[in-house]
């Protein structure tokens, strides 16, 4: 189905058919392409189950198949929420001045960044309260 909708001409034909049935020549009129090319595009849409056709005399008329696009819409909806969550997490990560991801609990990032058994306070106390010892110091 997505392959059939991947072409701009076919999408335009589907949009036109959303207003009601149309003959091949009506569907071809806005395009600068030969009728056989239009028929080929309509064949792709028909093979995908998006449109159906009827022939009365020499005129072939196409119409949208009711609810043909529903499965594609449902699939897109299922993909949307996880994708939005990933983008939200990325936005939170890239936001300047923000040190923790939106989903983390307070203190969770400190726990991830410290050595096992070492807290943030013990690291900062050690580095600030004890001056660096050199070989010449006898303290």
N, CA, C and O atoms as CSV, one atom per row, in Angstrom:
chain,resi,resn,atom,element,x,y,z
A,1,UNK,N,N,0.812,-1.187,0.000
A,1,UNK,CA,C,0.000,0.000,0.000
A,1,UNK,C,C,0.862,1.261,0.000
A,1,UNK,O,O,0.571,2.211,-0.727
A,2,UNK,N,N,1.932,1.275,0.820
A,2,UNK,CA,C,2.777,2.460,0.875
A,2,UNK,C,C,3.514,2.672,-0.440
A,2,UNK,O,O,3.766,3.809,-0.837
A,3,UNK,N,N,3.859,1.584,-1.113
A,3,UNK,CA,C,4.477,1.711,-2.432
A,3,UNK,C,C,3.526,2.420,-3.389
A,3,UNK,O,O,3.937,3.308,-4.135
A,4,UNK,N,N,2.260,2.029,-3.366
A,4,UNK,CA,C,1.263,2.637,-4.258
A,4,UNK,C,C,1.101,4.117,-3.956
A,4,UNK,O,O,0.881,4.911,-4.872
A,5,UNK,N,N,1.204,4.500,-2.705
A,5,UNK,CA,C,1.042,5.909,-2.316
A,5,UNK,C,C,2.357,6.682,-2.360
A,5,UNK,O,O,2.390,7.876,-2.061
A,6,UNK,N,N,3.421,6.013,-2.727
A,6,UNK,CA,C,4.738,6.641,-2.758
A,6,UNK,C,C,4.933,7.599,-3.918
A,6,UNK,O,O,5.887,8.376,-3.914
A,7,UNK,N,N,4.062,7.565,-4.901
A,7,UNK,CA,C,4.189,8.425,-6.069
A,7,UNK,C,C,3.222,9.604,-5.948
A,7,UNK,O,O,2.052,9.424,-5.612
A,8,UNK,N,N,3.719,10.806,-6.224
A,8,UNK,CA,C,2.900,12.018,-6.087
A,8,UNK,C,C,1.703,12.006,-7.029
A,8,UNK,O,O,0.628,12.481,-6.661
A,9,UNK,N,N,1.868,11.476,-8.229
A,9,UNK,CA,C,0.741,11.423,-9.183
A,9,UNK,C,C,-0.367,10.516,-8.655
A,9,UNK,O,O,-1.549,10.851,-8.743
A,10,UNK,N,N,0.023,9.370,-8.108
A,10,UNK,CA,C,-0.990,8.450,-7.564
A,10,UNK,C,C,-1.679,9.054,-6.354
A,10,UNK,O,O,-2.888,8.894,-6.190
A,11,UNK,N,N,-0.923,9.751,-5.494
A,11,UNK,CA,C,-1.555,10.411,-4.341
A,11,UNK,C,C,-2.546,11.462,-4.805
A,11,UNK,O,O,-3.621,11.603,-4.222
A,12,UNK,N,N,-2.195,12.206,-5.853
A,12,UNK,CA,C,-3.115,13.221,-6.385
A,12,UNK,C,C,-4.375,12.562,-6.943
A,12,UNK,O,O,-5.470,13.105,-6.799
A,13,UNK,N,N,-4.231,11.407,-7.573
A,13,UNK,CA,C,-5.402,10.689,-8.088
A,13,UNK,C,C,-6.290,10.223,-6.941
A,13,UNK,O,O,-7.515,10.300,-7.036
A,14,UNK,N,N,-5.691,9.747,-5.873
A,14,UNK,CA,C,-6.465,9.324,-4.701
A,14,UNK,C,C,-7.194,10.531,-4.100
A,14,UNK,O,O,-8.359,10.425,-3.717
A,15,UNK,N,N,-6.518,11.659,-4.021
A,15,UNK,CA,C,-7.169,12.867,-3.499
A,15,UNK,C,C,-8.355,13.264,-4.375
A,15,UNK,O,O,-9.401,13.666,-3.865
A,16,UNK,N,N,-8.190,13.151,-5.681
A,16,UNK,CA,C,-9.303,13.478,-6.585
A,16,UNK,C,C,-10.450,12.507,-6.390
A,16,UNK,O,O,-11.612,12.913,-6.375
A,17,UNK,N,N,-10.135,11.220,-6.239
A,17,UNK,CA,C,-11.182,10.206,-6.064
A,17,UNK,C,C,-11.875,10.327,-4.712
A,17,UNK,O,O,-12.965,9.783,-4.533
A,18,UNK,N,N,-11.276,11.015,-3.773
A,18,UNK,CA,C,-11.922,11.244,-2.475
A,18,UNK,C,C,-13.168,12.112,-2.649
A,18,UNK,O,O,-14.070,12.078,-1.811
A,19,UNK,N,N,-13.220,12.884,-3.727
A,19,UNK,CA,C,-14.397,13.723,-4.003
A,19,UNK,C,C,-15.484,12.955,-4.744
A,19,UNK,O,O,-16.616,13.427,-4.851
A,20,UNK,N,N,-15.144,11.766,-5.259
A,20,UNK,CA,C,-16.138,10.969,-5.976
A,20,UNK,C,C,-15.517,10.239,-7.149
A,20,UNK,O,O,-14.380,10.523,-7.524
A,21,UNK,N,N,-16.257,9.291,-7.742
A,21,UNK,CA,C,-15.744,8.508,-8.871
A,21,UNK,C,C,-15.369,9.407,-10.053
A,21,UNK,O,O,-15.924,10.491,-10.228
A,22,UNK,N,N,-14.406,8.927,-10.865
A,22,UNK,CA,C,-13.965,9.689,-12.036
A,22,UNK,C,C,-13.489,8.726,-13.115
A,22,UNK,O,O,-12.994,7.635,-12.831
A,23,UNK,N,N,-13.654,9.161,-14.358
A,23,UNK,CA,C,-13.175,8.365,-15.487
A,23,UNK,C,C,-11.662,8.546,-15.624
A,23,UNK,O,O,-11.068,9.446,-15.031
A,24,UNK,N,N,-11.061,7.666,-16.418
A,24,UNK,CA,C,-9.619,7.744,-16.644
A,24,UNK,C,C,-9.259,9.092,-17.245
A,24,UNK,O,O,-8.276,9.707,-16.831
A,25,UNK,N,N,-10.031,9.561,-18.207
A,25,UNK,CA,C,-9.703,10.846,-18.839
A,25,UNK,C,C,-9.839,12.001,-17.849
A,25,UNK,O,O,-9.061,12.952,-17.916
A,26,UNK,N,N,-10.802,11.944,-16.936
A,26,UNK,CA,C,-10.922,12.982,-15.900
A,26,UNK,C,C,-9.710,12.962,-14.975
A,26,UNK,O,O,-9.186,14.009,-14.596
A,27,UNK,N,N,-9.277,11.765,-14.620
A,27,UNK,CA,C,-8.124,11.642,-13.733
A,27,UNK,C,C,-6.838,12.062,-14.436
A,27,UNK,O,O,-5.908,12.540,-13.786
A,28,UNK,N,N,-6.774,11.892,-15.745
A,28,UNK,CA,C,-5.569,12.217,-16.500
A,28,UNK,C,C,-5.442,13.706,-16.783
A,28,UNK,O,O,-4.334,14.202,-16.987
A,29,UNK,N,N,-6.566,14.431,-16.799
A,29,UNK,CA,C,-6.545,15.832,-17.253
A,29,UNK,C,C,-5.557,16.740,-16.523
A,29,UNK,O,O,-4.944,17.573,-17.190
A,30,UNK,N,N,-5.351,16.645,-15.201
A,30,UNK,CA,C,-4.389,17.570,-14.575
A,30,UNK,C,C,-2.922,17.199,-14.817
A,30,UNK,O,O,-2.031,17.977,-14.476
A,31,UNK,N,N,-2.659,16.035,-15.394
A,31,UNK,CA,C,-1.284,15.555,-15.539
A,31,UNK,C,C,-0.802,15.690,-16.975
A,31,UNK,O,O,-1.578,15.605,-17.927
A,32,UNK,N,N,0.483,15.898,-17.098
A,32,UNK,CA,C,1.105,15.947,-18.414
A,32,UNK,C,C,1.688,14.564,-18.716
A,32,UNK,O,O,2.903,14.388,-18.807
A,33,UNK,N,N,0.783,13.587,-18.870
A,33,UNK,CA,C,1.227,12.224,-19.180
A,33,UNK,C,C,0.196,11.570,-20.088
A,33,UNK,O,O,-0.968,11.967,-20.135
A,34,UNK,N,N,0.658,10.562,-20.799
A,34,UNK,CA,C,-0.213,9.847,-21.736
A,34,UNK,C,C,-1.217,8.993,-20.964
A,34,UNK,O,O,-0.956,8.591,-19.830
A,35,UNK,N,N,-2.363,8.720,-21.583
A,35,UNK,CA,C,-3.399,7.893,-20.945
A,35,UNK,C,C,-2.878,6.525,-20.507
A,35,UNK,O,O,-3.228,6.069,-19.419
A,36,UNK,N,N,-2.038,5.839,-21.333
A,36,UNK,CA,C,-1.519,4.547,-20.856
A,36,UNK,C,C,-0.724,4.661,-19.547
A,36,UNK,O,O,-0.749,3.745,-18.724
A,37,UNK,N,N,-0.027,5.773,-19.359
A,37,UNK,CA,C,0.715,5.981,-18.103
A,37,UNK,C,C,-0.241,6.156,-16.937
A,37,UNK,O,O,-0.009,5.623,-15.852
A,38,UNK,N,N,-1.315,6.902,-17.157
A,38,UNK,CA,C,-2.327,7.098,-16.114
A,38,UNK,C,C,-2.959,5.763,-15.763
A,38,UNK,O,O,-3.149,5.456,-14.586
A,39,UNK,N,N,-3.288,4.961,-16.779
A,39,UNK,CA,C,-3.887,3.640,-16.554
A,39,UNK,C,C,-2.920,2.760,-15.765
A,39,UNK,O,O,-3.344,1.990,-14.902
A,40,UNK,N,N,-1.629,2.871,-16.055
A,40,UNK,CA,C,-0.640,2.083,-15.306
A,40,UNK,C,C,-0.628,2.507,-13.834
A,40,UNK,O,O,-0.592,1.650,-12.952
A,41,UNK,N,N,-0.658,3.795,-13.560
A,41,UNK,CA,C,-0.710,4.281,-12.172
A,41,UNK,C,C,-1.988,3.789,-11.485
A,41,UNK,O,O,-1.950,3.356,-10.333
A,42,UNK,N,N,-3.094,3.855,-12.182
A,42,UNK,CA,C,-4.360,3.380,-11.601
A,42,UNK,C,C,-4.310,1.874,-11.345
A,42,UNK,O,O,-4.909,1.381,-10.389
A,43,UNK,N,N,-3.597,1.152,-12.196
A,43,UNK,CA,C,-3.422,-0.289,-11.984
A,43,UNK,C,C,-2.659,-0.582,-10.699
A,43,UNK,O,O,-2.980,-1.532,-9.985
A,44,UNK,N,N,-1.653,0.231,-10.408
A,44,UNK,CA,C,-0.897,0.064,-9.162
A,44,UNK,C,C,-1.808,0.314,-7.966
A,44,UNK,O,O,-1.779,-0.433,-6.987
A,45,UNK,N,N,-2.619,1.372,-8.050
A,45,UNK,CA,C,-3.556,1.673,-6.959
A,45,UNK,C,C,-4.601,0.572,-6.806
A,45,UNK,O,O,-4.995,0.231,-5.691
A,46,UNK,N,N,-5.045,0.020,-7.932
A,46,UNK,CA,C,-6.051,-1.048,-7.873
A,46,UNK,C,C,-5.446,-2.332,-7.306
A,46,UNK,O,O,-6.089,-3.026,-6.519
A,47,UNK,N,N,-4.214,-2.649,-7.702
A,47,UNK,CA,C,-3.544,-3.846,-7.178
A,47,UNK,C,C,-3.327,-3.735,-5.667
A,47,UNK,O,O,-3.325,-4.744,-4.961
A,48,UNK,N,N,-3.148,-2.518,-5.179
A,48,UNK,CA,C,-2.953,-2.305,-3.736
A,48,UNK,C,C,-4.276,-2.303,-2.980
A,48,UNK,O,O,-4.285,-2.255,-1.750
A,49,UNK,N,N,-5.395,-2.354,-3.703
A,49,UNK,CA,C,-6.697,-2.381,-3.054
A,49,UNK,C,C,-7.202,-1.017,-2.629
A,49,UNK,O,O,-8.120,-0.918,-1.815
A,50,UNK,N,N,-6.610,0.035,-3.172
A,50,UNK,CA,C,-6.997,1.395,-2.782
A,50,UNK,C,C,-8.164,1.899,-3.631
A,50,UNK,O,O,-9.037,2.615,-3.140
A,51,UNK,N,N,-8.170,1.518,-4.904
A,51,UNK,CA,C,-9.251,1.921,-5.802
A,51,UNK,C,C,-9.826,0.682,-6.485
A,51,UNK,O,O,-9.190,-0.370,-6.542
A,52,UNK,N,N,-11.022,0.832,-6.993
A,52,UNK,CA,C,-11.634,-0.214,-7.823
A,52,UNK,C,C,-12.192,0.471,-9.063
A,52,UNK,O,O,-12.362,1.689,-9.093
A,53,UNK,N,N,-12.471,-0.323,-10.070
A,53,UNK,CA,C,-12.973,0.272,-11.313
A,53,UNK,C,C,-14.143,-0.531,-11.858
A,53,UNK,O,O,-14.303,-1.722,-11.588
A,54,UNK,N,N,-14.941,0.166,-12.625
A,54,UNK,CA,C,-16.040,-0.477,-13.359
A,54,UNK,C,C,-15.978,0.058,-14.784
A,54,UNK,O,O,-15.558,1.187,-15.036
A,55,UNK,N,N,-16.409,-0.795,-15.703
A,55,UNK,CA,C,-16.383,-0.374,-17.100
A,55,UNK,C,C,-17.796,-0.451,-17.650
A,55,UNK,O,O,-18.443,-1.496,-17.593
A,56,UNK,N,N,-18.265,0.666,-18.181
A,56,UNK,CA,C,-19.572,0.727,-18.822
A,56,UNK,C,C,-19.318,1.196,-20.247
A,56,UNK,O,O,-18.939,2.344,-20.480
A,57,UNK,N,N,-19.532,0.299,-21.189
A,57,UNK,CA,C,-19.216,0.618,-22.578
A,57,UNK,C,C,-17.725,0.816,-22.725
A,57,UNK,O,O,-16.937,-0.070,-22.391
A,58,UNK,N,N,-17.335,1.973,-23.221
A,58,UNK,CA,C,-15.909,2.253,-23.419
A,58,UNK,C,C,-15.317,3.086,-22.292
A,58,UNK,O,O,-14.136,3.431,-22.345
A,59,UNK,N,N,-16.095,3.414,-21.288
A,59,UNK,CA,C,-15.626,4.295,-20.201
A,59,UNK,C,C,-15.343,3.484,-18.943
A,59,UNK,O,O,-16.214,2.802,-18.403
A,60,UNK,N,N,-14.089,3.582,-18.495
A,60,UNK,CA,C,-13.709,2.946,-17.219
A,60,UNK,C,C,-13.723,4.025,-16.144
A,60,UNK,O,O,-13.088,5.071,-16.280
A,61,UNK,N,N,-14.464,3.745,-15.066
A,61,UNK,CA,C,-14.605,4.698,-13.956
A,61,UNK,C,C,-13.960,4.103,-12.716
A,61,UNK,O,O,-14.154,2.931,-12.395
A,62,UNK,N,N,-13.195,4.928,-12.033
A,62,UNK,CA,C,-12.503,4.507,-10.809
A,62,UNK,C,C,-13.135,5.187,-9.603
A,62,UNK,O,O,-13.628,6.312,-9.688
A,63,UNK,N,N,-13.111,4.480,-8.481
A,63,UNK,CA,C,-13.567,5.025,-7.208
A,63,UNK,C,C,-12.702,4.458,-6.091
A,63,UNK,O,O,-12.088,3.400,-6.236
A,64,UNK,N,N,-12.664,5.178,-4.978
A,64,UNK,CA,C,-11.919,4.687,-3.814
A,64,UNK,C,C,-12.635,3.498,-3.210
A,64,UNK,O,O,-13.865,3.446,-3.198
A,65,UNK,N,N,-11.879,2.556,-2.716
A,65,UNK,CA,C,-12.449,1.430,-1.975
A,65,UNK,C,C,-12.696,1.935,-0.554
A,65,UNK,O,O,-11.775,2.442,0.087
A,66,UNK,N,N,-13.927,1.804,-0.053
A,66,UNK,CA,C,-14.208,2.286,1.313
A,66,UNK,C,C,-13.272,1.646,2.342
A,66,UNK,O,O,-13.048,0.436,2.322
A,67,UNK,N,N,-12.742,2.456,3.221
A,67,UNK,CA,C,-11.845,2.028,4.311
A,67,UNK,C,C,-10.560,1.356,3.833
A,67,UNK,O,O,-9.919,0.642,4.605
A,68,UNK,N,N,-10.173,1.570,2.582
A,68,UNK,CA,C,-8.944,0.952,2.069
A,68,UNK,C,C,-7.704,1.505,2.762
A,68,UNK,O,O,-6.718,0.789,2.933
A,69,UNK,N,N,-7.745,2.755,3.157
A,69,UNK,CA,C,-6.578,3.380,3.778
A,69,UNK,C,C,-6.559,3.223,5.296
A,69,UNK,O,O,-5.608,3.656,5.948
A,70,UNK,N,N,-7.587,2.615,5.862
A,70,UNK,CA,C,-7.679,2.448,7.317
A,70,UNK,C,C,-6.500,1.666,7.894
A,70,UNK,O,O,-5.936,2.101,8.898
A,71,UNK,N,N,-6.094,0.521,7.305
A,71,UNK,CA,C,-4.945,-0.200,7.880
A,71,UNK,C,C,-3.671,0.640,7.899
A,71,UNK,O,O,-2.893,0.559,8.850
A,72,UNK,N,N,-3.448,1.443,6.863
A,72,UNK,CA,C,-2.257,2.297,6.840
A,72,UNK,C,C,-2.344,3.355,7.936
A,72,UNK,O,O,-1.355,3.630,8.615
A,73,UNK,N,N,-3.514,3.945,8.108
A,73,UNK,CA,C,-3.699,4.941,9.160
A,73,UNK,C,C,-3.493,4.359,10.544
A,73,UNK,O,O,-2.901,5.004,11.409
A,74,UNK,N,N,-3.979,3.135,10.761
A,74,UNK,CA,C,-3.799,2.478,12.063
A,74,UNK,C,C,-2.330,2.182,12.316
A,74,UNK,O,O,-1.841,2.365,13.432
A,75,UNK,N,N,-1.620,1.725,11.284
A,75,UNK,CA,C,-0.192,1.436,11.437
A,75,UNK,C,C,0.565,2.709,11.786
A,75,UNK,O,O,1.430,2.701,12.661
A,76,UNK,N,N,0.240,3.806,11.102
A,76,UNK,CA,C,0.904,5.088,11.373
A,76,UNK,C,C,0.616,5.531,12.800
A,76,UNK,O,O,1.519,6.012,13.485
A,77,UNK,N,N,-0.617,5.380,13.262
A,77,UNK,CA,C,-0.951,5.756,14.644
A,77,UNK,C,C,-0.159,4.938,15.650
A,77,UNK,O,O,0.293,5.468,16.666
A,78,UNK,N,N,0.014,3.637,15.372
A,78,UNK,CA,C,0.791,2.791,16.298
A,78,UNK,C,C,2.258,3.211,16.333
A,78,UNK,O,O,2.907,3.084,17.371
A,79,UNK,N,N,2.784,3.703,15.232
A,79,UNK,CA,C,4.186,4.117,15.190
A,79,UNK,C,C,4.391,5.490,15.796
A,79,UNK,O,O,5.494,5.814,16.236
A,80,UNK,N,N,3.359,6.291,15.824
A,80,UNK,CA,C,3.480,7.687,16.220
A,80,UNK,C,C,3.861,7.863,17.692
A,80,UNK,O,O,4.765,8.641,17.994
A,81,UNK,N,N,3.202,7.166,18.606
A,81,UNK,CA,C,3.461,7.359,20.032
A,81,UNK,C,C,4.901,6.990,20.409
A,81,UNK,O,O,5.576,7.788,21.058
A,82,UNK,N,N,5.390,5.804,20.022
A,82,UNK,CA,C,6.793,5.506,20.357
A,82,UNK,C,C,7.771,6.494,19.714
A,82,UNK,O,O,8.776,6.859,20.324
A,83,UNK,N,N,7.481,6.920,18.502
A,83,UNK,CA,C,8.368,7.881,17.839
A,83,UNK,C,C,8.345,9.220,18.567
A,83,UNK,O,O,9.392,9.842,18.745
A,84,UNK,N,N,7.165,9.672,18.991
A,84,UNK,CA,C,7.076,10.934,19.731
A,84,UNK,C,C,7.811,10.835,21.066
A,84,UNK,O,O,8.462,11.791,21.489
A,85,UNK,N,N,7.711,9.691,21.724
A,85,UNK,CA,C,8.429,9.524,23.002
A,85,UNK,C,C,9.932,9.609,22.789
A,85,UNK,O,O,10.640,10.242,23.572
A,86,UNK,N,N,10.430,8.960,21.712
A,86,UNK,CA,C,11.869,9.027,21.431
A,86,UNK,C,C,12.292,10.460,21.136
A,86,UNK,O,O,13.342,10.905,21.599
A,87,UNK,N,N,11.486,11.179,20.373
A,87,UNK,CA,C,11.818,12.569,20.062
A,87,UNK,C,C,11.767,13.448,21.314
A,87,UNK,O,O,12.587,14.354,21.464
A,88,UNK,N,N,10.822,13.192,22.207
A,88,UNK,CA,C,10.757,13.945,23.464
A,88,UNK,C,C,12.011,13.710,24.297
A,88,UNK,O,O,12.568,14.650,24.864
A,89,UNK,N,N,12.456,12.454,24.371
A,89,UNK,CA,C,13.671,12.146,25.136
A,89,UNK,C,C,14.890,12.814,24.500
A,89,UNK,O,O,15.760,13.326,25.204
A,90,UNK,N,N,14.949,12.807,23.166
A,90,UNK,CA,C,16.053,13.456,22.474
A,90,UNK,C,C,16.025,14.958,22.736
A,90,UNK,O,O,17.065,15.564,22.993
A,91,UNK,N,N,14.839,15.562,22.673
A,91,UNK,CA,C,14.707,16.993,22.944
A,91,UNK,C,C,15.149,17.338,24.356
A,91,UNK,O,O,15.818,18.348,24.573
A,92,UNK,N,N,14.776,16.502,25.317
A,92,UNK,CA,C,15.186,16.736,26.705
A,92,UNK,C,C,16.696,16.598,26.856
A,92,UNK,O,O,17.322,17.340,27.613
A,93,UNK,N,N,17.273,15.651,26.136
A,93,UNK,CA,C,18.714,15.433,26.205
A,93,UNK,C,C,19.477,16.611,25.598
A,93,UNK,O,O,20.518,17.019,26.112
A,94,UNK,N,N,18.951,17.144,24.510
A,94,UNK,CA,C,19.634,18.231,23.809
A,94,UNK,C,C,19.335,19.606,24.380
A,94,UNK,O,O,19.997,20.581,24.025
A,95,UNK,N,N,18.339,19.697,25.266
A,95,UNK,CA,C,17.958,20.987,25.839
A,95,UNK,C,C,19.094,21.526,26.698
A,95,UNK,O,O,19.557,20.840,27.610
A,96,UNK,N,N,19.554,22.755,26.418
A,96,UNK,CA,C,20.669,23.315,27.205
A,96,UNK,C,C,20.270,23.525,28.655
A,96,UNK,O,O,19.139,23.910,28.950
A,97,UNK,N,N,21.203,23.269,29.553
A,97,UNK,CA,C,20.970,23.493,30.971
A,97,UNK,C,C,20.229,22.361,31.653
A,97,UNK,O,O,19.970,22.428,32.855
A,98,UNK,N,N,19.892,21.348,30.923
A,98,UNK,CA,C,19.155,20.240,31.519
A,98,UNK,C,C,20.123,19.098,31.753
A,98,UNK,O,O,20.781,18.642,30.818
A,99,UNK,N,N,20.218,18.628,32.993
A,99,UNK,CA,C,21.207,17.605,33.307
A,99,UNK,C,C,20.617,16.205,33.371
A,99,UNK,O,O,21.360,15.227,33.289
A,100,UNK,N,N,19.304,16.081,33.515
A,100,UNK,CA,C,18.695,14.759,33.648
A,100,UNK,C,C,17.651,14.555,32.567
A,100,UNK,O,O,16.945,15.494,32.201
A,101,UNK,N,N,17.545,13.325,32.045
A,101,UNK,CA,C,16.473,13.034,31.104
A,101,UNK,C,C,15.119,13.191,31.783
A,101,UNK,O,O,15.017,13.030,32.999
A,102,UNK,N,N,14.090,13.501,31.022
A,102,UNK,CA,C,12.756,13.757,31.567
A,102,UNK,C,C,12.184,12.548,32.290
A,102,UNK,O,O,11.400,12.712,33.226
A,103,UNK,N,N,12.557,11.327,31.881
A,103,UNK,CA,C,11.961,10.121,32.461
A,103,UNK,C,C,12.697,9.635,33.698
A,103,UNK,O,O,12.214,8.719,34.364
A,104,UNK,N,N,13.841,10.207,34.033
A,104,UNK,CA,C,14.612,9.664,35.144
A,104,UNK,C,C,14.114,10.204,36.479
A,104,UNK,O,O,13.525,11.282,36.558
A,105,UNK,N,N,14.365,9.437,37.505
A,105,UNK,CA,C,14.027,9.837,38.863
A,105,UNK,C,C,15.129,10.760,39.370
A,105,UNK,O,O,16.266,10.664,38.908
A,106,UNK,N,N,14.819,11.646,40.306
A,106,UNK,CA,C,15.861,12.507,40.871
A,106,UNK,C,C,16.971,11.662,41.471
A,106,UNK,O,O,16.707,10.697,42.188
A,107,UNK,N,N,18.203,12.022,41.179
A,107,UNK,CA,C,19.344,11.289,41.700
A,107,UNK,C,C,19.756,10.117,40.844
A,107,UNK,O,O,20.808,9.523,41.079
A,108,UNK,N,N,18.953,9.771,39.855
A,108,UNK,CA,C,19.264,8.608,39.025
A,108,UNK,C,C,20.520,8.837,38.201
A,108,UNK,O,O,21.330,7.924,38.043
A,109,UNK,N,N,20.696,10.056,37.666
A,109,UNK,CA,C,21.872,10.320,36.834
A,109,UNK,C,C,23.146,10.273,37.672
A,109,UNK,O,O,24.184,9.826,37.184
A,110,UNK,N,N,23.086,10.734,38.945
A,110,UNK,CA,C,24.272,10.658,39.790
A,110,UNK,C,C,24.664,9.211,40.023
A,110,UNK,O,O,25.845,8.866,40.006
A,111,UNK,N,N,23.666,8.367,40.240
A,111,UNK,CA,C,23.952,6.955,40.486
A,111,UNK,C,C,24.606,6.323,39.273
A,111,UNK,O,O,25.462,5.450,39.421
A,112,UNK,N,N,24.219,6.747,38.066
A,112,UNK,CA,C,24.805,6.182,36.856
A,112,UNK,C,C,26.226,6.669,36.650
A,112,UNK,O,O,27.036,5.946,36.069
A,113,UNK,N,N,26.559,7.874,37.106
A,113,UNK,CA,C,27.857,8.466,36.831
A,113,UNK,C,C,28.903,8.158,37.891
A,113,UNK,O,O,30.083,8.422,37.662
A,114,UNK,N,N,28.520,7.608,39.050
A,114,UNK,CA,C,29.490,7.380,40.109
A,114,UNK,C,C,29.927,5.919,40.126
A,114,UNK,O,O,29.272,5.037,39.570
A,115,UNK,N,N,31.046,5.703,40.779
A,115,UNK,CA,C,31.553,4.348,40.939
A,115,UNK,C,C,30.668,3.605,41.931
A,115,UNK,O,O,30.015,4.236,42.762
A,116,UNK,N,N,30.632,2.282,41.859
A,116,UNK,CA,C,29.826,1.534,42.835
A,116,UNK,C,C,30.295,1.837,44.249
A,116,UNK,O,O,31.491,1.795,44.537
A,117,UNK,N,N,29.358,2.139,45.123
A,117,UNK,CA,C,29.674,2.422,46.516
A,117,UNK,C,C,30.146,3.845,46.752
A,117,UNK,O,O,30.452,4.203,47.890
A,118,UNK,N,N,30.214,4.672,45.709
A,118,UNK,CA,C,30.691,6.040,45.860
A,118,UNK,C,C,29.550,6.990,45.535
A,118,UNK,O,O,28.934,6.877,44.475
A,119,UNK,N,N,29.262,7.918,46.424
A,119,UNK,CA,C,28.191,8.874,46.186
A,119,UNK,C,C,28.782,10.163,45.651
A,119,UNK,O,O,29.996,10.364,45.708
A,120,UNK,N,N,27.933,11.038,45.131
A,120,UNK,CA,C,28.371,12.338,44.637
A,120,UNK,C,C,29.022,13.151,45.744
A,120,UNK,O,O,30.020,13.837,45.519
A,121,UNK,N,N,28.449,13.070,46.948
A,121,UNK,CA,C,28.992,13.877,48.043
A,121,UNK,C,C,30.387,13.389,48.402
A,121,UNK,O,O,31.272,14.209,48.645
A,122,UNK,N,N,30.607,12.101,48.443
A,122,UNK,CA,C,31.936,11.615,48.825
A,122,UNK,C,C,32.957,11.992,47.768
A,122,UNK,O,O,34.105,12.267,48.116
A,123,UNK,N,N,32.588,12.018,46.477
A,123,UNK,CA,C,33.526,12.425,45.437
A,123,UNK,C,C,33.887,13.900,45.583
A,123,UNK,O,O,35.060,14.265,45.504
A,124,UNK,N,N,32.878,14.751,45.797
A,124,UNK,CA,C,33.157,16.185,45.877
A,124,UNK,C,C,33.900,16.527,47.162
A,124,UNK,O,O,34.758,17.410,47.153
A,125,UNK,N,N,33.593,15.853,48.266
A,125,UNK,CA,C,34.292,16.124,49.524
A,125,UNK,C,C,35.760,15.775,49.396
A,125,UNK,O,O,36.626,16.506,49.876
A,126,UNK,N,N,36.037,14.654,48.747
A,126,UNK,CA,C,37.412,14.209,48.604
A,126,UNK,C,C,38.204,15.208,47.779
A,126,UNK,O,O,39.322,15.566,48.147
A,127,UNK,N,N,37.641,15.659,46.676
A,127,UNK,CA,C,38.399,16.532,45.795
A,127,UNK,C,C,38.535,17.940,46.359
A,127,UNK,O,O,39.518,18.613,46.048
A,128,UNK,N,N,37.592,18.419,47.176
A,128,UNK,CA,C,37.658,19.777,47.688
A,128,UNK,C,C,38.381,19.867,49.024
A,128,UNK,O,O,39.111,20.832,49.250
A,129,UNK,N,N,38.204,18.896,49.922
A,129,UNK,CA,C,38.739,19.020,51.273
A,129,UNK,C,C,40.182,18.557,51.380
A,129,UNK,O,O,40.888,18.996,52.288
A,130,UNK,N,N,40.641,17.709,50.509
A,130,UNK,CA,C,42.011,17.230,50.605
A,130,UNK,C,C,42.848,17.847,49.492
A,130,UNK,O,O,42.575,17.614,48.315
A,131,UNK,N,N,43.845,18.615,49.842
A,131,UNK,CA,C,44.713,19.163,48.793
A,131,UNK,C,C,45.541,18.048,48.175
A,131,UNK,O,O,45.804,17.024,48.805
A,132,UNK,N,N,45.929,18.257,46.977
A,132,UNK,CA,C,46.740,17.248,46.284
A,132,UNK,C,C,48.096,17.153,46.962
A,132,UNK,O,O,48.727,18.170,47.249
A,133,UNK,N,N,48.546,15.917,47.219
A,133,UNK,CA,C,49.820,15.707,47.897
A,133,UNK,C,C,50.913,15.505,46.840
A,133,UNK,O,O,50.723,14.792,45.854
A,134,UNK,N,N,52.031,16.135,47.067
A,134,UNK,CA,C,53.152,15.914,46.172
A,134,UNK,C,C,54.197,15.094,46.928
A,134,UNK,O,O,54.053,14.844,48.125
A,135,UNK,N,N,55.226,14.686,46.237
A,135,UNK,CA,C,56.228,13.827,46.886
A,135,UNK,C,C,56.951,14.562,47.992
A,135,UNK,O,O,57.435,13.925,48.927
A,136,UNK,N,N,57.043,15.870,47.922
A,136,UNK,CA,C,57.747,16.668,48.925
A,136,UNK,C,C,56.923,16.901,50.186
A,136,UNK,O,O,57.489,17.307,51.200
A,137,UNK,N,N,55.588,16.658,50.170
A,137,UNK,CA,C,54.747,16.890,51.337
A,137,UNK,C,C,54.973,15.787,52.357
A,137,UNK,O,O,55.078,14.613,52.004
A,138,UNK,N,N,55.046,16.175,53.626
A,138,UNK,CA,C,55.229,15.175,54.666
A,138,UNK,C,C,54.039,15.203,55.614
A,138,UNK,O,O,54.231,15.033,56.817
A,139,UNK,N,N,52.833,15.408,55.135
A,139,UNK,CA,C,51.698,15.501,56.030
A,139,UNK,C,C,51.144,14.206,56.391
A,139,UNK,O,O,50.174,14.138,57.147
